[in-house]
Amino acid sequence: MAKALSAGEAKQKSFLDSYAKLVPGVSLCFIIGIISYFLGKEFPIVGGAVFGIVLGMALKNTFSIPEIMQAGINFTAKKILKGAIIVLGAGLSLGQVWKTGIESLSVMICTLTAAYAAAFLFSRPLHVPENLKHLIGTGTAICGASAIAAVAPIIEADESEIAYSISTVFFFNVLAVLIFPALGHLLGLNDYAFGLWAGTAVNDTSSAVAAGYIYSDRAGEYATIVKLTRTTMIIPIALLYAAYIASKKKAEAKRTGTSFSMAKIFPWFILGFLGASLLNTMGLFNEAFVSGANWLGKFMIIMALVAVGLQADLKQMLKTGIRPIALGMIVWFVVSAVSLIVQHYVFGHL
């Protein structure tokens, strides 16, 4: 006769069983993530995150993903994605951000405002869906895939919307890396001016850094610092989106007579990002730890985007058409132009 399990043993077994169900899907995301990471190292202009989402989508829309993997894929797309944002915070020094932020604050605020104004203004005539408008605006305004990953769970975007918005932002990242250095020389920008332009107008961190270093080492160094400063805008933007969604949910709950919980909507992982950044700023993390956190956070983002790709419906994306890409182009152009205009009037760079 089998021995009956105690309450504690039964609870432990249930806990282990629930996590065992995640292993197949998480393992698949990890394996594709490793492949994507090395492809990203080989082709840095594209980056591992984009390879991850593309490989995930290719697998999802070519083969049937076994049901046993779905729980782990969903866990990676949601939980590991949020964990990645927290880990990335450990690689950020708020002291350095403060110094650089003061120098580039006027440009950063103007480009951020311009990105959202353009996204909201042009999304209506282009008939771009609500969530895509927010994701493309956020990805262009702040830092590409990482910013989209931070805002997506707050606005409850589905995987196809996340995949489409990241693909759109990526396309203009590549264009920026290819044409910004030539344009910078044509405009006669000095190293500081180009670094500020790349740091405030190129969406993804790796692309901003690449564009900067193609121009010059000094421009690359400054573009890196400005871009990291711009990344901190994830914090206020995520909190503003949480407040916006909370107000909508509260109004809906009042209208339908259902319950409303702010705790379920609030982006707690953003507080984790801020907390990890504060610990780094206080000097509690050594250089090796910070370097490791940066690598791990970026790899976790790749894994999570593999999972997003594995859940994205390509047919649904194709139904949306090219309108979101047109919106992405407009927002990117507006941000690029505003960055140069503000530099001209504030710093006299042009």
C-alpha positions as CSV (number, residue, x, y, z in Angstrom):
1,M,0.0,0.0,0.0
2,A,1.4,3.4,-1.0
3,K,2.2,5.7,1.9
4,A,-0.1,8.7,2.1
5,L,1.7,12.0,1.7
6,S,1.7,14.6,4.4
7,A,0.2,18.0,3.7
8,G,3.8,19.5,3.4
9,E,5.0,16.7,1.1
10,A,1.9,17.0,-1.1
11,K,2.4,20.8,-1.4
12,Q,6.1,20.3,-2.2
13,K,5.2,17.6,-4.9
14,S,2.6,20.0,-6.4
15,F,5.2,22.8,-6.5
16,L,7.7,20.5,-8.2
17,D,5.2,19.2,-10.7
18,S,4.1,22.6,-11.7
19,Y,7.7,23.7,-12.4
20,A,8.4,20.4,-14.2
21,K,5.7,21.3,-16.7
22,L,7.7,24.4,-17.6
23,V,10.9,22.6,-18.5
24,P,10.2,21.5,-22.1
25,G,9.1,24.9,-23.2
26,V,11.7,26.9,-21.3
27,S,14.4,24.5,-22.7
28,L,13.2,25.1,-26.3
29,C,13.4,28.9,-25.8
30,F,16.8,28.5,-24.2
31,I,18.2,26.4,-27.1
32,I,16.8,28.8,-29.8
33,G,18.0,31.7,-27.6
34,I,21.6,30.4,-27.6
35,I,21.5,30.1,-31.4
36,S,20.0,33.6,-31.7
37,Y,22.7,35.0,-29.4
38,F,25.5,33.7,-31.5
39,L,23.8,34.8,-34.7
40,G,23.5,38.3,-33.1
41,K,27.3,38.2,-32.3
42,E,28.0,37.4,-35.9
43,F,25.6,40.0,-37.2
44,P,25.5,42.8,-34.6
45,I,23.5,45.2,-36.7
46,V,20.6,42.7,-36.5
47,G,21.2,41.6,-32.9
48,G,20.2,38.5,-31.0
49,A,16.8,39.8,-30.0
50,V,15.6,40.1,-33.6
51,F,17.0,36.7,-34.5
52,G,15.2,35.3,-31.5
53,I,11.8,36.6,-32.5
54,V,12.3,35.7,-36.2
55,L,13.4,32.1,-35.4
56,G,10.5,31.7,-33.0
57,M,8.0,32.9,-35.5
58,A,9.5,30.7,-38.3
59,L,9.2,27.6,-36.1
60,K,5.7,28.5,-34.9
61,N,4.3,29.2,-38.4
62,T,6.1,26.2,-40.0
63,F,5.6,23.4,-37.5
64,S,3.1,22.4,-34.9
65,I,4.5,23.2,-31.4
66,P,3.7,20.3,-29.0
67,E,1.2,21.1,-26.3
68,I,3.7,20.0,-23.6
69,M,5.8,23.0,-24.4
70,Q,3.1,25.6,-24.2
71,A,3.3,26.2,-20.4
72,G,7.1,26.8,-20.6
73,I,6.8,29.1,-23.6
74,N,4.2,31.2,-21.9
75,F,6.2,31.4,-18.7
76,T,9.3,32.6,-20.7
77,A,7.3,35.2,-22.7
78,K,5.8,36.6,-19.5
79,K,7.8,35.9,-16.3
80,I,11.3,35.7,-17.8
81,L,10.6,38.8,-19.8
82,K,9.8,40.8,-16.6
83,G,12.8,39.2,-14.9
84,A,15.0,40.4,-17.7
85,I,14.0,44.0,-17.1
86,I,15.0,43.7,-13.4
87,V,18.3,42.2,-14.2
88,L,19.1,44.9,-16.8
89,G,18.6,47.5,-14.0
90,A,21.7,46.0,-12.2
91,G,23.8,47.2,-15.1
92,L,22.7,50.8,-14.9
93,S,24.4,53.5,-12.7
94,L,22.0,56.3,-11.9
95,G,24.9,58.5,-11.0
96,Q,26.3,58.4,-14.5
97,V,22.7,58.7,-15.9
98,W,22.1,61.9,-13.8
99,K,25.3,63.6,-15.1
100,T,24.6,62.8,-18.7
101,G,20.9,63.3,-18.3
102,I,21.3,66.9,-17.2
103,E,23.5,67.6,-20.3
104,S,21.1,66.0,-22.8
105,L,17.8,66.4,-20.9
106,S,16.3,69.0,-23.2
107,V,16.9,66.9,-26.3
108,M,15.7,63.7,-24.6
109,I,12.4,65.3,-23.4
110,C,11.7,66.8,-26.8
111,T,12.4,63.6,-28.7
112,L,10.3,61.6,-26.2
113,T,7.4,64.0,-26.5
114,A,7.8,64.1,-30.3
115,A,7.7,60.3,-30.6
116,Y,4.4,60.0,-28.7
117,A,2.8,63.0,-30.4
118,A,3.6,61.6,-33.8
119,A,2.4,58.1,-32.8
120,F,-0.9,59.4,-31.5
121,L,-1.4,61.9,-34.3
122,F,-0.7,59.7,-37.3
123,S,-2.1,56.4,-35.9
124,R,-5.7,57.6,-36.5
125,P,-5.5,58.4,-40.2
126,L,-3.4,55.3,-40.8
127,H,-5.9,53.1,-38.8
128,V,-3.2,51.5,-36.7
129,P,-4.6,49.4,-33.8
130,E,-4.4,50.9,-30.3
131,N,-1.8,48.6,-28.8
132,L,0.5,48.8,-31.9
133,K,0.3,52.6,-31.6
134,H,1.6,52.5,-28.0
135,L,4.3,49.8,-28.7
136,I,5.7,51.5,-31.8
137,G,5.7,54.9,-30.0
138,T,7.4,53.5,-26.9
139,G,9.9,51.5,-28.9
140,T,10.9,54.5,-31.0
141,A,10.9,56.9,-28.0
142,I,13.0,54.9,-25.6
143,C,15.0,51.8,-26.5
144,G,13.4,49.4,-29.0
145,A,12.7,45.8,-27.9
146,S,13.5,46.4,-24.2
147,A,10.9,49.3,-23.9
148,I,8.3,47.3,-25.9
149,A,8.9,44.3,-23.6
150,A,8.4,46.5,-20.5
151,V,5.2,48.2,-21.7
152,A,3.6,45.1,-23.5
153,P,2.4,43.3,-20.3
154,I,1.0,46.5,-18.8
155,I,-1.2,47.2,-21.8
156,E,-2.0,43.5,-22.3
157,A,-0.6,43.4,-25.8
158,D,-0.7,40.0,-27.5
159,E,2.3,38.2,-29.0
160,S,1.5,39.1,-32.6
161,E,1.4,42.8,-31.6
162,I,4.7,42.6,-29.8
163,A,6.3,40.8,-32.7
164,Y,5.1,43.3,-35.3
165,S,6.1,46.3,-33.3
166,I,9.6,44.9,-32.6
167,S,10.0,44.0,-36.3
168,T,9.0,47.6,-37.3
169,V,11.4,49.3,-34.9
170,F,14.2,46.9,-35.9
171,F,13.8,47.9,-39.6
172,F,14.5,51.5,-38.8
173,N,17.4,50.6,-36.5
174,V,19.2,49.0,-39.4
175,L,18.5,52.1,-41.6
176,A,19.8,54.4,-38.9
177,V,23.1,52.4,-38.6
178,L,23.6,52.6,-42.3
179,I,22.7,56.2,-43.0
180,F,23.3,58.2,-39.8
181,P,27.1,58.3,-40.0
182,A,27.0,59.6,-43.6
183,L,24.3,62.1,-42.7
184,G,26.3,63.2,-39.7
185,H,29.4,64.0,-41.8
186,L,27.2,65.7,-44.4
187,L,25.8,68.0,-41.7
188,G,29.2,68.6,-40.2
189,L,28.3,67.3,-36.7
190,N,31.1,67.1,-34.2
191,D,31.7,63.9,-32.2
192,Y,29.6,65.2,-29.2
193,A,26.7,66.3,-31.5
194,F,26.6,63.0,-33.4
195,G,26.8,61.0,-30.2
196,L,23.8,62.9,-28.8
197,W,21.9,62.5,-32.1
198,A,22.5,58.7,-32.2
199,G,21.8,58.3,-28.5
200,T,18.4,60.1,-28.7
201,A,17.2,59.2,-32.2
202,V,18.3,55.5,-32.8
203,N,15.9,53.1,-31.1
204,D,17.8,50.1,-30.0
205,T,20.9,50.3,-27.7
206,S,23.1,48.1,-29.8
207,S,22.2,50.1,-33.0
208,A,22.8,53.5,-31.3
209,V,26.2,52.3,-30.1
210,A,27.1,50.8,-33.5
211,A,26.1,54.1,-35.3
212,G,28.2,56.1,-32.8
213,Y,31.3,54.0,-33.1
214,I,31.1,54.0,-36.9
215,Y,31.3,57.8,-36.7
216,S,34.2,57.9,-34.2
217,D,35.3,56.4,-30.9
218,R,34.3,59.6,-29.0
219,A,30.9,59.7,-30.6
220,G,30.4,56.0,-29.8
221,E,31.3,56.5,-26.1
222,Y,28.9,59.5,-25.8
223,A,26.1,57.7,-27.7
224,T,26.4,54.8,-25.3
225,I,26.0,57.0,-22.2
226,V,23.1,59.0,-23.7
227,K,21.3,55.8,-24.8
228,L,21.7,54.3,-21.3
229,T,20.2,57.5,-19.9
230,R,17.3,57.3,-22.3
231,T,16.7,53.7,-21.1
232,T,15.8,55.0,-17.7
233,M,12.7,56.6,-19.3
234,I,11.2,53.1,-19.1
235,I,10.5,53.8,-15.4
236,P,8.2,56.9,-15.7
237,I,6.6,55.7,-19.0
238,A,5.7,52.3,-17.6
239,L,4.2,53.9,-14.5
240,L,2.2,56.4,-16.6
241,Y,0.9,53.5,-18.7
242,A,0.0,51.6,-15.5
243,A,-2.0,54.7,-14.3
244,Y,-3.7,54.9,-17.7
245,I,-4.7,51.3,-17.8
246,A,-5.8,51.4,-14.2
247,S,-8.1,54.3,-14.9
248,K,-9.7,52.4,-17.8
249,K,-10.1,49.2,-15.7
250,K,-11.5,51.2,-12.8
251,A,-14.1,52.9,-15.0
252,E,-15.0,49.5,-16.6
253,A,-15.3,47.9,-13.2
254,K,-17.6,50.7,-12.0
255,R,-19.7,50.4,-15.1
256,T,-20.1,46.6,-15.0
257,G,-20.1,46.3,-11.2
258,T,-17.1,44.1,-11.1
259,S,-14.1,44.3,-8.8
260,F,-10.9,46.3,-9.5
261,S,-7.4,45.5,-8.2
262,M,-4.6,48.0,-8.7
263,A,-2.1,45.4,-7.4
264,K,-2.8,43.2,-10.5
265,I,-2.1,46.0,-12.9
266,F,0.8,47.8,-11.3
267,P,4.2,46.9,-13.0
268,W,6.1,45.6,-10.0
269,F,9.0,44.6,-12.2
270,I,9.7,48.2,-12.9
271,L,10.3,48.8,-9.2
272,G,12.7,45.8,-9.4
273,F,14.5,47.5,-12.3
274,L,14.8,50.7,-10.2
275,G,15.9,48.8,-7.1
276,A,18.6,47.0,-8.9
277,S,19.8,50.3,-10.4
278,L,20.0,51.9,-7.0
279,L,22.0,49.0,-5.6
280,N,24.5,49.4,-8.5
281,T,24.6,53.2,-8.0
282,M,25.5,52.6,-4.3
283,G,28.5,50.6,-5.4
284,L,27.3,47.3,-4.1
285,F,28.0,45.5,-7.4
286,N,31.5,45.1,-8.7
287,E,32.5,45.5,-12.3
288,A,32.3,41.7,-13.0
289,F,28.8,41.5,-11.5
290,V,27.6,44.5,-13.6
291,S,29.1,43.0,-16.7
292,G,27.4,39.6,-16.0
293,A,24.1,41.3,-15.2
294,N,24.2,43.1,-18.5
295,W,24.9,39.9,-20.4
296,L,22.3,37.9,-18.5
297,G,19.6,40.5,-18.9
298,K,20.1,40.8,-22.6
299,F,20.1,37.0,-23.0
300,M,16.9,36.7,-21.0
301,I,15.4,39.3,-23.4
302,I,16.4,37.1,-26.3
303,M,14.9,34.0,-24.7
304,A,11.6,35.9,-24.0
305,L,11.4,37.2,-27.5
306,V,11.9,33.7,-28.8
307,A,8.9,32.7,-26.7
308,V,7.0,35.7,-28.2
309,G,7.8,34.5,-31.7
310,L,6.7,31.0,-30.8
311,Q,3.3,32.4,-29.9
312,A,3.0,35.0,-32.7
313,D,0.4,34.4,-35.4
314,L,2.0,35.4,-38.8
315,K,-1.4,35.4,-40.5
316,Q,-2.8,37.9,-38.0
317,M,0.3,40.1,-38.5
318,L,-0.2,40.0,-42.3
319,K,-3.8,41.0,-41.9
320,T,-2.7,44.2,-40.2
321,G,-0.8,45.2,-43.4
322,I,2.0,47.8,-43.8
323,R,0.2,50.6,-41.9
324,P,2.2,50.1,-38.6
325,I,5.4,50.2,-40.6
326,A,4.4,53.5,-42.1
327,L,3.6,54.8,-38.6
328,G,7.1,53.6,-37.5
329,M,8.7,55.4,-40.3
330,I,6.9,58.7,-39.5
331,V,7.7,58.5,-35.8
332,W,11.4,57.6,-36.4
333,F,11.7,60.5,-38.9
334,V,10.1,63.0,-36.5
335,V,12.3,61.9,-33.6
336,S,15.5,62.2,-35.8
337,A,14.6,65.6,-37.0
338,V,13.5,66.9,-33.5
339,S,16.8,65.8,-32.0
340,L,18.8,67.8,-34.6
341,I,16.5,70.9,-34.3
342,V,16.8,71.0,-30.5
343,Q,20.6,70.6,-30.7
344,H,20.7,73.5,-33.1
345,Y,18.7,75.9,-31.0
346,V,20.0,74.8,-27.6
347,F,23.6,73.9,-28.2
348,G,24.3,75.6,-31.6
349,H,25.6,72.3,-33.1
350,L,24.2,73.0,-36.6
